[in-house]
C-alpha cells in the first residue's frame, strides 16, 4: 500500500467542489470540502468520528447547538452521535478537509455542489482506495 502523501493544505485551498473523497483506508477517510459564502454542510449526525481542519475562510462550527467561530488554522473534532454543522459565515469560500473514522462516503465520490450531495444517497461501500 502506498497510503496518501500529498500537500493537503494546497489541495484544500485549490478545491472548488463541495465534497471530494481523496483517499479511503480501512479505518479512515480523507475528504476535501469547499463551502460557498453563506453555505453550510447541513445539520447531520454520523455514527463515525469526524475531524475538520479549516485552511481558508471563516465560519461557525455548530456542535449540539453550541456555536463556535472558526477560521483558517482551526480544527474541529466531532464525536460520533453529535449533531453538527459547519457554516460559512464569510464572504469567500470556506476551504477545509475532513477525516472520517471509519469511512463514511463511497471511495472516489465527487459532489460538485451541495445539491449534488443531497441528491446522492451514497455511503461507504467497503471499497478502499488501494
Secondary structure, 3 states (H helix, E strand, C coil): CCCCCCCHHHHHHHCCCCEEEEEECCCCEEEEEEECCCCECCCECCCCEEEEEEEECEEEEEECCEEEEEECCCEEEECCCCCEEEEECCCCCEEEEEEEECCCCCCCCEECCHHHHHCCCCCCCCCCCC
